Amino acid sequence: MLVLVAPGQGAQTPGFLTPWLDLPGVEDQLRAWSADLDLDLIHYGTKADEDEIRDTAVAQPLLVAAALVSARQLFPTADDFTAQVGAAGGHSVGELAAAALTGVLSDEAALRLVRTRGLAMAEAAAVTQTGMAALLGGDPDVVLPHLEKLGLTPANVNGAGQIVAAGTVEQLAALAADKPEGTRKVVALKVAGAFHTQHMAPAVAALEAAVAELTPAAPHTRYVSNKDGQLVMSGTDVIDRLVGQVASPVRWDLCMETFSELGVTALIEVAPGGALTGLAKRALPGVKHLALKTPDHLEAARTLIAEHAVPAE
């Protein structure tokens, strides 16, 4: 069974969209979305520097647009998707891409919502200087109490020996100086706020207002939620979870457990892939995996799909 996943914020790198513009229709699609969002996705995906694309209001729509552009090269229609993908999910903002790919929202509605999400989270992040850092290695029974002692939140419990802490810059500095016993490394992330913590509470209200006008559909393919790794069958429930989770932790470890229980044999991470593939490599032994970083990887992705595609039940 094939699982498709979309990465979260921090996966972006300068110029990562450049090779995708060579594919037929991609530039026109990105220009149309850019006009709709009042955000130049082509500029930010090809010419902007690392600091520019670190901006939450830019990074989030850019990542979802990239996920959709790359996924549509493999699955142009909903029928293509349901015939070949057994389940889908996304890490943090990647859930907006997953919601579009599973038919909960149109691509345009998902991008408008992520534009609102990015702006609201950027505004919330500006109130206090905050950030996030990944802890690599270490026993959760040791790491989690240590984070609590420092006043930090385990914003992403990613599995495969990775927990992401979020909080103020002072709290993160204390963590860097005093990492939990058994933790190999503490790595600052390319994000501009303490996402999935109480610092993002103001963004929840903005999203609640934005989704009031939406009419979500039930997912046509199994959708796995970051909140608790559960399958979500209702479009309204998907949207409610997307809103609330802005200020609550991502449980990617539980998502991977669900993928395993469903019988995953292959996993493709859409552009700009890499982070989730790395986690799958460690947490899902024996599962084939591919990061769709550039169009050069499309042929290998199609081969993997042909070998592992099983329709969702």
C-alpha positions as CSV (number, residue, x, y, z in Angstrom):
1,M,0.0,0.0,0.0
2,L,1.2,3.5,-1.0
3,V,1.1,6.4,1.4
4,L,1.6,10.0,0.2
5,V,2.8,12.6,2.7
6,A,3.5,16.4,2.5
7,P,6.3,18.1,4.6
8,G,5.9,21.0,7.0
9,Q,7.6,24.3,7.5
10,G,11.4,24.3,7.5
11,A,11.5,22.0,4.5
12,Q,11.9,25.0,2.1
13,T,15.2,25.9,0.6
14,P,16.2,28.8,-1.7
15,G,15.3,28.1,-5.3
16,F,13.7,24.8,-4.7
17,L,10.8,25.5,-7.1
18,T,13.0,26.4,-10.0
19,P,13.2,23.0,-11.8
20,W,9.4,22.5,-11.5
21,L,8.8,25.6,-13.7
22,D,10.1,23.7,-16.7
23,L,7.2,21.3,-16.6
24,P,4.2,22.1,-18.8
25,G,1.5,24.2,-17.1
26,V,3.3,24.6,-13.8
27,E,4.4,28.3,-14.3
28,D,0.9,29.2,-15.4
29,Q,-0.7,27.5,-12.4
30,L,1.7,29.2,-10.0
31,R,1.0,32.6,-11.5
32,A,-2.7,32.0,-11.2
33,W,-2.4,31.0,-7.5
34,S,0.0,34.0,-6.9
35,A,-2.6,36.4,-8.2
36,D,-5.3,34.8,-6.1
37,L,-3.2,34.9,-2.9
38,D,-1.5,38.3,-3.6
39,L,1.8,36.5,-3.1
40,D,4.4,35.9,-5.8
41,L,5.0,32.2,-5.4
42,I,7.4,32.1,-8.3
43,H,9.7,34.8,-6.9
44,Y,9.8,33.2,-3.5
45,G,10.3,29.7,-4.9
46,T,13.1,30.7,-7.3
47,K,14.9,33.9,-6.4
48,A,14.2,34.7,-2.7
49,D,16.9,34.0,-0.1
50,E,16.7,31.9,3.0
51,D,15.6,34.8,5.2
52,E,12.8,35.8,2.9
53,I,11.4,32.2,2.8
54,R,11.8,31.8,6.5
55,D,8.9,34.3,6.9
56,T,5.9,32.2,8.1
57,A,3.5,34.2,5.9
58,V,5.6,33.2,2.8
59,A,6.8,29.7,3.7
60,Q,3.4,28.2,4.4
61,P,1.7,29.0,1.1
62,L,4.9,28.2,-0.8
63,L,5.2,24.8,0.7
64,V,1.5,23.9,0.1
65,A,1.8,25.1,-3.5
66,A,4.9,23.1,-4.1
67,A,3.3,20.0,-2.6
68,L,0.3,20.3,-4.9
69,V,2.3,21.1,-8.0
70,S,4.5,18.0,-7.5
71,A,1.7,15.7,-6.4
72,R,-0.4,16.6,-9.5
73,Q,2.4,15.4,-11.7
74,L,1.8,11.9,-10.4
75,F,-2.0,12.1,-9.7
76,P,-3.6,14.6,-12.1
77,T,-7.2,13.7,-11.0
78,A,-9.0,12.6,-7.9
79,D,-9.7,9.3,-9.6
80,D,-5.9,8.8,-10.2
81,F,-5.3,9.5,-6.5
82,T,-8.0,7.2,-5.1
83,A,-7.0,4.4,-7.5
84,Q,-3.3,4.4,-6.3
85,V,-2.9,6.0,-2.9
86,G,-4.0,4.1,0.2
87,A,-3.7,6.9,2.7
88,A,-2.4,10.5,2.9
89,G,-1.2,12.9,5.6
90,G,0.9,16.0,6.1
91,H,3.2,17.3,8.8
92,S,1.8,20.6,10.3
93,V,1.1,22.9,7.3
94,G,1.5,19.9,5.0
95,E,-1.9,18.8,6.3
96,L,-3.4,21.6,4.1
97,A,-1.9,20.0,1.1
98,A,-3.2,16.6,2.2
99,A,-6.7,18.1,2.6
100,A,-6.6,19.3,-1.0
101,L,-5.2,16.0,-2.3
102,T,-7.8,13.9,-0.6
103,G,-10.6,16.2,-1.8
104,V,-11.6,17.8,1.5
105,L,-10.9,21.2,-0.1
106,S,-10.2,22.5,-3.6
107,D,-6.6,23.5,-4.3
108,E,-7.6,27.1,-4.3
109,A,-9.5,26.9,-1.1
110,A,-6.6,25.1,0.6
111,L,-4.2,27.8,-0.6
112,R,-6.4,30.7,0.6
113,L,-6.7,29.0,4.0
114,V,-3.0,28.5,4.3
115,R,-2.4,32.1,3.3
116,T,-4.6,33.1,6.2
117,R,-2.9,30.6,8.4
118,G,0.5,31.9,7.6
119,L,-0.4,35.5,8.1
120,A,-2.1,34.8,11.4
121,M,0.7,32.7,12.7
122,A,3.3,35.3,11.7
123,E,1.3,37.9,13.6
124,A,1.1,35.7,16.7
125,A,4.8,34.9,16.4
126,A,5.6,38.7,16.4
127,V,4.3,39.2,19.9
128,T,7.1,37.3,21.6
129,Q,10.5,36.2,20.2
130,T,10.1,32.5,19.9
131,G,11.4,29.5,17.9
132,M,11.8,25.8,17.6
133,A,14.6,23.2,17.9
134,A,14.8,19.6,17.1
135,L,16.3,17.2,19.7
136,L,17.9,14.1,18.0
137,G,18.1,11.0,20.0
138,G,17.2,10.5,23.6
139,D,14.6,8.7,25.5
140,P,11.2,10.5,25.5
141,D,10.8,9.6,29.2
142,V,13.9,11.7,29.8
143,V,13.4,14.4,27.1
144,L,9.8,15.4,27.9
145,P,10.3,16.1,31.7
146,H,13.5,18.0,30.8
147,L,11.5,20.2,28.3
148,E,8.8,20.8,30.9
149,K,11.5,21.9,33.5
150,L,12.8,24.5,31.0
151,G,9.2,25.7,30.2
152,L,9.4,24.4,26.6
153,T,6.6,22.6,24.7
154,P,7.1,19.3,22.8
155,A,5.5,20.9,19.7
156,N,6.3,18.0,17.4
157,V,6.6,14.4,18.6
158,N,8.0,13.0,15.3
159,G,9.1,9.5,16.3
160,A,12.3,7.9,15.1
161,G,14.2,9.6,18.0
162,Q,13.1,13.1,17.2
163,I,11.2,15.6,19.3
164,V,10.9,19.3,18.4
165,A,10.8,21.7,21.3
166,A,9.2,25.2,21.0
167,G,9.3,28.3,23.2
168,T,11.0,31.6,23.8
169,V,14.5,32.3,22.6
170,E,15.7,32.3,26.2
171,Q,14.2,28.9,26.8
172,L,15.7,27.5,23.7
173,A,19.1,29.0,24.7
174,A,18.8,27.2,28.0
175,L,18.1,24.0,26.1
176,A,21.1,24.4,23.9
177,A,23.2,24.8,27.1
178,D,21.6,22.0,29.0
179,K,20.4,19.3,26.6
180,P,18.7,16.2,28.0
181,E,20.8,13.2,28.9
182,G,21.2,10.9,25.9
183,T,20.3,13.5,23.3
184,R,22.9,13.6,20.6
185,K,22.2,17.0,19.2
186,V,19.9,20.1,19.4
187,V,19.3,21.7,16.0
188,A,17.6,25.1,15.6
189,L,14.9,25.0,12.9
190,K,14.3,27.4,10.0
191,V,11.0,28.7,11.4
192,A,10.0,32.1,12.8
193,G,7.9,31.1,15.8
194,A,6.9,28.6,18.4
195,F,4.3,26.8,16.3
196,H,1.9,24.3,17.8
197,T,2.1,25.9,21.3
198,Q,0.0,28.4,23.3
199,H,2.0,31.2,21.6
200,M,-0.2,30.5,18.5
201,A,-3.5,30.8,20.3
202,P,-4.4,34.1,18.6
203,A,-4.1,32.4,15.2
204,V,-6.8,29.9,16.1
205,A,-9.5,32.7,16.2
206,A,-8.4,34.0,12.8
207,L,-8.7,30.5,11.3
208,E,-12.0,29.8,12.9
209,A,-13.4,32.9,11.1
210,A,-11.8,31.9,7.8
211,V,-13.2,28.3,7.8
212,A,-16.7,29.5,8.6
213,E,-17.3,30.1,4.9
214,L,-15.9,26.7,3.7
215,T,-18.0,23.7,2.7
216,P,-15.5,20.8,3.1
217,A,-16.2,17.4,1.5
218,A,-15.5,14.0,3.0
219,P,-12.0,12.8,2.1
220,H,-12.1,10.4,-0.9
221,T,-8.9,8.7,0.4
222,R,-8.0,7.8,3.9
223,Y,-6.8,10.9,5.7
224,V,-4.5,10.5,8.8
225,S,-4.6,13.4,11.2
226,N,-1.5,15.0,13.0
227,K,-3.6,15.5,16.1
228,D,-3.6,11.8,17.2
229,G,-2.7,9.7,14.1
230,Q,-6.4,8.7,13.6
231,L,-8.2,8.3,10.3
232,V,-10.7,11.1,9.8
233,M,-13.8,10.4,7.7
234,S,-15.5,13.8,7.9
235,G,-14.5,16.9,6.0
236,T,-15.8,19.1,8.8
237,D,-13.7,17.1,11.3
238,V,-10.6,17.5,9.2
239,I,-11.1,21.3,9.1
240,D,-11.8,21.5,12.8
241,R,-8.6,19.6,13.5
242,L,-6.6,21.9,11.2
243,V,-7.8,24.9,13.0
244,G,-7.2,23.7,16.6
245,Q,-3.9,22.1,15.9
246,V,-2.2,25.4,15.1
247,A,-1.8,25.7,18.9
248,S,-1.4,22.0,19.8
249,P,1.3,19.4,19.2
250,V,1.9,17.5,16.0
251,R,2.0,13.7,16.7
252,W,3.8,12.4,13.6
253,D,4.9,9.4,15.6
254,L,1.3,8.3,15.8
255,C,0.7,9.0,12.1
256,M,3.5,6.6,11.2
257,E,2.1,4.0,13.6
258,T,-1.2,4.3,11.7
259,F,0.5,4.0,8.3
260,S,2.1,0.8,9.6
261,E,-1.2,-0.6,10.9
262,L,-2.8,0.1,7.5
263,G,-0.1,-2.0,5.8
264,V,2.1,0.6,4.2
265,T,4.7,-0.8,1.9
266,A,5.9,2.4,0.2
267,L,5.9,6.1,1.0
268,I,6.3,9.1,-1.2
269,E,7.0,12.6,0.2
270,V,6.0,15.4,-2.2
271,A,8.2,18.4,-2.8
272,P,10.2,19.7,-1.1
273,G,10.6,16.2,0.3
274,G,13.3,14.9,2.7
275,A,12.4,15.3,6.3
276,L,9.5,12.9,6.5
277,T,11.3,10.4,4.3
278,G,14.2,10.4,6.8
279,L,11.8,9.7,9.7
280,A,10.1,6.9,7.8
281,K,13.5,5.3,7.0
282,R,14.1,4.9,10.8
283,A,10.5,4.3,12.0
284,L,9.1,2.2,9.2
285,P,11.8,-0.4,8.5
286,G,11.2,-2.4,5.3
287,V,9.0,0.3,3.8
288,K,10.2,1.7,0.4
289,H,10.4,5.5,0.5
290,L,11.1,8.3,-2.0
291,A,11.5,12.1,-1.5
292,L,10.2,14.0,-4.5
293,K,12.7,16.8,-4.4
294,T,12.9,17.6,-8.1
295,P,11.2,16.5,-11.4
296,D,14.2,14.2,-11.9
297,H,12.6,12.0,-9.2
298,L,9.2,11.6,-11.0
299,E,10.2,8.5,-13.0
300,A,11.3,6.7,-9.9
301,A,8.1,7.8,-8.1
302,R,6.0,6.4,-11.0
303,T,7.8,3.1,-10.7
304,L,7.2,2.9,-7.0
305,I,3.5,3.7,-7.5
306,A,3.2,1.0,-10.1
307,E,4.7,-1.5,-7.7
308,H,2.9,-0.6,-4.5
309,A,-0.4,1.2,-5.5
310,V,-3.4,-0.4,-3.7
311,P,-6.8,1.4,-3.7
312,A,-8.1,2.6,-0.3
313,E,-10.9,0.4,1.0
